[in-house]
Amino acid sequence: MAMRRRGEIAIIKALGMENHRILISIVMQSGILTLIGFLIAVLFAYSVIPYIPLLVPQLTLVVSFSALAQLGLIALIVAILGALTPAWFVTRLEPASTFHV
């Protein structure tokens, strides 16, 4: 996400935003998108789970809240760690080097 938005980030840097604020913004956006995706996946799973025994009678699925919470936390940690490296590289770029004149 951060690498595709280099031009936008360069403009923000040229306007005077500090690197740590840009980094926090990118990481927060990644976390929010991950949480939204996770909530959509949970809603989808809960809507499909009742129909699985109709398709496969031998299979019984039980989903606990603690398992979902752990999975959500792992997804959030992975998303934040995955966003940190590209965000750090993008904040280190000089705004002028981003634009090809």
N, C-alpha and C positions, 0 to 999 in steps of 0.2 A: 504494500500500500504506500509506504513512504517513498520508495524508489520511483514509483509512477508519478508521484506528486512533487517531484523535485522543483519544477517551475514555480508552483504555488508556494512552496516552502522558501525558495530563493526570494520571492517577492516579499514574503513576511519578514525574512531576515533583513532584507534591504530597508524595510520600513522600521527596523529597530527592535524586533522581538528577540529576546534572549534565547540562547540555545536550549537551556534547561526547560524553558516554557514550551518550546516546540517539541522537545522530547516527551514531556509529560502529556502534551496534547495528543501526540501520535499514539502513545501507549494507552491512554484513556480511550481513544477511538477504537483501538483494537480490542480492548477489554469489553467495551459496550457492544460492539458487533458480535463478539463471541457470546456474550450473555444473551443477546437477542436470538442468535442462532440456536443456542442451547435451549432456550425456552420454547422456540418453535419445534425443535426436535422432541422435547418432552411432551408437548401437546399432541404432536403427531403420534408418538409412541403410545400415549394413553388412549388415543382414539382407535388405534389399530390392535392393541393387545387383546381386547375382548373377542376379536374375530379370529385370532390365531388358533385357539382350540377347535374352532369349526373347520378349519382347513387341515390341521394336524392334531387329531384327538389325543395322541400320546403325549403331547407337549403342553405343559402348564407353566406359564410365566408369572413370576411374582417379582414386582419391582418395589424395593423399599425406598423410603425417603433418604435414608443415610447413604445408600448406594448412589442415588441421583446427586446428592450433595457432594459426595466425593468425586464423582465424575465431572460435575460442574466446576469444582475447584481445580481439578487437574486440567481441564480444558482452558480455564482462565489463566493458569500459570503458564501453560504451553503458549498461549496466545501472547501473553506479555513478554515472555522470553523470545518468542519469534519476532516480535515487533521491535525489541530493543536494538538489535544489531543494525538493521537497515536504518532505523531512526537515528542512531548514533552517527552512522556514516553520512547521512543526509545533512545533519546539523553541522557537520564539520566542513561541508562544502562552502566555498566562497560564492556569494550570489552571482557575481559576474561570470564565473566559470560555467554556470548552469545554462546560460543563454548563448546560443550560437549566433554570432553577428556576422 
